[in-house]
Amino acid sequence: IFKQIFKPMPKGAAKEFVNAVVSKVSRLKEDGVFVSDLSPSMVPLGAIYTFDELKSVYSQYQGYLRQQNLLDFADLLLFTMSIMENHPDIRKVWQEKYKVFFIDEFQDTNVVQYRLVKLFLKPNSSSSSTDGTALTVVGDPDQTIYTWRGAKNKIIRDQIPHDFPS
């Protein structure tokens, strides 16, 4: 798919350029950034690609997937997140389904996965601190090995204690 996208681009034959853009598209998807959310500030200073090149590649890639009724792994997570965020009725059905969530290897969680976890949890009502979904995570922040797939060590180190102090 990417070969077709890069072929007509002036820098499309340069391996370093292709790798940089494809890696950035992957990172954006793992961070929950849709094409419509892109902004020029997401292109690092000194990048070998421009904002327009990044947006074009990402847009064409998603267009091709949509046209072929395909999803990549990141899309499975992104579209689930989008459904859960934008459809409270569906979110409520899933929040009522489970009383306990247990997640192993939590140190390898990326931003989208963490947002999904929070969306699937039924919040405690204002009258009770125990009627929501219980969450237990197991992980060692010193063993984060999936950073290449968007795992963020700060989620287990900082965000879990902040979002779930108990």
PyMOL commands that set and color helices and strands:
alter all, ss='L'
color gray80, all
select helices_A, chain A and resi 2-6+15-30+35-37+40-42+51-67+73-86+88-97+106-108+111-120+141-143+147-149+153-163
alter helices_A, ss='H'
color red, helices_A
select strands_A, chain A and resi 100-103+134-137
alter strands_A, ss='S'
color yellow, strands_A
deselect
rebuild
show_as cartoon
